[in-house]
């Protein structure tokens, strides 16, 4: 099947508005820290987690279809979105497109290990990129095919790590709190991958991911629930994903058992994911499949 013919705006204003929230929160967090009580600081951290989580939806879409197409603005937004989520942008970009290449099957750098529990998976991926990242860094370094991408990779590590170290030296309590915020936010992000691929099968074109039809989740998170359509056609803009899901469903490319009205953050769905992976720790994926409908990544 060919992907739907779609266009995306020069400036994706809803996505840019969500990213602007981080630009309001981050300076406010740093400036107000010394003037707030611990209760106030806790409130700022909770707000920061929500902003981080929302910005991840924007970061994800930006990697596939830039939310700002003018080259200079796109370059700046790439760096700041990475910083907002605590990911060196080019490194996470390469990590994410490896995920699309193998669809959560063997070969996917983020694949759950045989017999691995949900807490272990989440902690391994969240802490691993900070404290023992050598294997992952080697993966993304080899995947960076051009000198420009490798320079970006180095720059993005500097942007994230220098910001964190600068905050730790300037105000240790603030820096540690910000680091804790990034860890909690990234744990939630890796959770999304588990939930979006519960019982998916990388070897079947109708079972690449779970489709959530939750109106709440899709409205606020830029149609992220239409994950089967996204894996089938990764370069379709988020605005067109519901139509892409309908098109796939009409041609029997959306398996009914991998469709739910719950969102990945719904407590009932959380419980189901934990129970499912506890009951059958090694899921059914057997082969890596590079789908013919997967376009090359945007650079």
N, C-alpha and C positions, 0 to 999 in steps of 0.2 A: 504494500500500500504506500502511496505517496503522501507526504505530510500535507495538511491543509495549506492553501495559499493565505498567508497572513502578513500583516505589516505591524510594525511597532512604532510608537512615537519617538521623535527626536529626544524629548525629555519625558520620562515617565513620572508625571507629577505626583500621583499617590505614593509611589515608592520613594521619591525624593523627599516627600513630606515626612514619611516615617523615619528616614535617615536623619532629617533635620531635628527630630526629637532627641536623637543621641547628641547632636551638636549643642542642644540646649542643656541636656542633662550633664554631660561630661564636664564642661567648665563650671557649672553650678556645683557639682559634686566636689570639685577640687577647691573652689573658692570658699564654699560654706562649711567645709569639714571642721575647721578649727573653731567655728562659732556655734556648732550644733551640739546638743546633748547626745548621748549614745542612742537614745530613742530616735532622735532626729536623724542620726547617721544610719540607723537601721532602716528607717523609712526611705532614705535616699538610696540605699542598697537594694531594697525591694523594688523601687521604681526603676533603678538601673537594670535589674534582672529582666523586668518586663520589657524595657526598651531594647536590651540586648537580644532577647528572644524574638521580638518583632523585627528587629533589624536583620536577624538571620534569614528570615523569609525574603527580605530585600536582597541580601548578599547572594542567596541562592539563585534568585532570578537574574541578578546582574551578571553572574558568571555565564549564563546561557544567552540572555538577550540584554545588552547593556541598558541600564536605566537612563544613562546620559550618553548620547552618541558622539557629540563633539570630542575629538581625541584627547585634548588636554583635560577637560572636565571628566571624561571617563577614567583617565589615569588617576586623577585625584580621588574620585569617588571609590575606585577600587582599593586604594590604600586606606581610606578612612573607614570603609565598610569592614575591611579586614581588622583594623584596630578596634572597631566597635564590638566585634565578636571575639577578639583575641586570637585570630588566625592570621599568620602571614599570608596575604592574599594569594600570591602566585603559588605558594605551596599548597594551600587548601584547594585552589583551582585545579591543580594537577591531581590531587588526591580525589577530588570529586569526579573528575572526568574518567579516572580509572574505575570508579564505582559505576559510571554509566557504561563503560566498556564491558564490564563483566556482570552487571546487574545483580550484585550481591551474591554472585556465585564464586567458585574457586578462581583465584586470580585477583579478586577484589581485595585491596589492602586492608579494608575495614571489615572483612568477613568475620563473623563470630566463629570462635574455635569450637571443635567438636567437644560436646559435653560442657560448654561454658555457660555459667548462669548469667542471668540478666545483670545483677550487681557487678559481677566480675568483668563482664563485657564493658559496662559503662565506665567503671573505674580504670580498666586497662587503657581504653581509648582516651579518656579524659586526662589521666595523669601521664600516660606514656608519651604524649607529644611534648610535655614539659620537662620530664625528669629522665627519661631514657629514650630520646627521640631518634637515635642514630639510624635504625633500620628505616624509619619513615622518611628521614631526611635523605637517606641514600636513594630510596624509591623516587622521591620527587626530583632529586638532582638528576638522576638518569632520565627521567621523563621530560625534563626541560631540554628541548631539542635545539634551541637557538641561544646565542650569546645574550641576546636581549632578555630572554626569559630567565636565564641564570642570574643576570644582574638584578632583575626584578625580584627574584627569589631571595637573594642576599639582602636587598634593600628592605623587603617586607619583613624579614626576620629582625632586622635592625629596628624598624619602626615599632614593632610590637614589643620586643624585648627591651629596647632602650626606654620606651615610655614606662614600662613596668619598673625597670630598675631605677629610673629617675624618680618615680613616685616613692619607691622604697627608701631611697637615700634622702629625699626631701622631707618626707613625713612617713616614718615606718608604719604606723597604724593605718594610715590612709592607703599606702601601697599594699599592705597585706590584705586589707579589706577589698581593694580593687581586684587583687589576684584571686581572692576567694569568690568574688562575684563572677569572674571569668570562668573559674572552675565549675561553679554551679550552673552557669549558663551553658557551657559546653557539654556538661553531663546531660542537660535537657535536649541539646541538639543531637547528641548520639542516641538518645532515647528515640527521637523521631525516626531515625533510620531503622531501629528495631521494629517499631510499630508499623512503619510503612512497608515493611517487607515480611510481616508475619505470614508464614506458610507460602510465600512466593516461591517461584521456581524459575531459575535463570535459564533453563533449557526450553521453556515454553513461551511462545510469543503472547499468549493470553494471560500469563501469570507472572509478569515481571515485577509487579508491585500491588499494593492494596489501594483501592479507590475508596476514599471517604467522601460521602455526599453531604457531610455536615454543613449546613448553611452558615453557622457561626464561624467555623474554622475557615471555610473557603472565603468568606467575606473579609475577615480580618487578616488572613494570612495568604492573600493573593492566589487563591485556588490551589493551594499546596496539597489539598486532599485528592486532587485528580492525578495521583502519582503513577498509575498505570499509563495514562496518556502521556505523562511527562517522560517516562522511560521509553515509551514507544517512539515519541517524537520530541527529543530533548530541546530542540530549538523553537518550538511553538511558544509564542509569548503567553504569559500567564492569563491575559485577558481572554484568550481563545481556548483555554484548556477544557472548559465545560463542553464546548461544541466538539472538541476533539474526542472527549470521552464518549459523547453520544455517537459519534461516527464509528468509533471502535466497537461500542456495544452493538451497533446495528450489524456489524460484520463478525460478531461473536469473538471479539478480541479482548473482552473484559469478562473474566470468569466470575460468575455470580457469587461463588463462595469467597471471593476476595474483594467483595464490596460491602461496605458498612455505612450506616447512617451516623455512627459515632465518630468523634474526632480523636486523633492520637493522644490528646490531653484529657479526654473524658475518663473519669475514674473507673468506669466499667471496662473501657478498652484497656486501660493500664492493667487492671486486674487480669483481664483475659490474656494479655501478652505475657505477663509474669507466670501465670498458671500454665500456659501453653509451652513456654520454654522450659519450665520446671518439669513438666510431664514428659516431654520429648526433647531432651537437650540438643540433639543433633538433627537439624532440619533436613528437608528432602532434596535440597539442591545438590546436583550431581555433576553438572558440566558447566563450563563457562561458555557463554554464547555471545558473540559480537553480532548484534542484530543488524541486518542490512539496512534497516530504516534509521539507524543511528548516525546522524550527520557528524562531521568532524567538529571539534570544539572551536568556539570563537577565540581569537587571540586578541 
